[in-house]
Amino acid sequence: MNDWQRKSPLDWETYLNKLVKVVAVEKHEYEGWVLTVDPVSATIVLATFPENEKGSISFIMGHAVREVEVLQEGDSDMKQRLARLCAPEQSHAYSPEELEKRKNALKTWLETNHIPVGEQGEQGRTLSVAGVLSIEPPYGPEQCSSTNEIILARVQGLLQGSIGQQP
């Protein structure tokens, strides 16, 4: 175990949103902004922003790290840029009325197709399908969750098909 791996998550946290130079085994050097550090493997996730590109992510495995040197502190603009790097590209904000309309339309569609559905959770925001699958707002295939992978895949497929048929 090397010095980097011996550090605690609180130590690694001090590197977040900073420009660093990482010296790894065989004298390989990497430079980038620290996006995160995996607390289990001590792997460093670096983000770089080549000109005219959105950004790229590199992983330096914790066991390969020999030295990490901070080159520059990140300002608030860089922190936001790093946060956007991992954010979904098309995040759409729905009003409470739109969410209610989407939920009711999905519930009606599921009932029409003889799929047992109910509401659960605070204010009935979560749809429960047959008691084994949950659908959270905004009620798309990505918001489905279940421990049963077969049911999850089938319901997500149905939802994807229904989205394609909606006007």
Stockholm file with secondary structure:
# STOCKHOLM 1.0

chainA/1-167         MNDWQRKSPLDWETYLNKLVKVVAVEKHEYEGWVLTVDPVSATIVLATFPENEKGSISFIMGHAVREVEVLQEGDSDMKQRLARLCAPEQSHAYSPEELEKRKNALKTWLETNHIPVGEQGEQGRTLSVAGVLSIEPPYGPEQCSSTNEIILARVQGLLQGSIGQQP
#=GR chainA/1-167 SS CCHHHHSCHHHHHTTTTEEEEEEEGGGCEEEEEEEEECTTTCCEEEEECCTTSCCEEEEECGGGEEEEEEEEECCHHHHHHHHHHTSCSSCCCCCHHHHHHHHHHHHHHHHHTTCCEEEESGGGCEEEETTTEEECTTCSGGGEECSCHHHHHHHHHHHHHHHHHCC
#=GC SS_cons         CCHHHHSCHHHHHTTTTEEEEEEEGGGCEEEEEEEEECTTTCCEEEEECCTTSCCEEEEECGGGEEEEEEEEECCHHHHHHHHHHTSCSSCCCCCHHHHHHHHHHHHHHHHHTTCCEEEESGGGCEEEETTTEEECTTCSGGGEECSCHHHHHHHHHHHHHHHHHCC
//
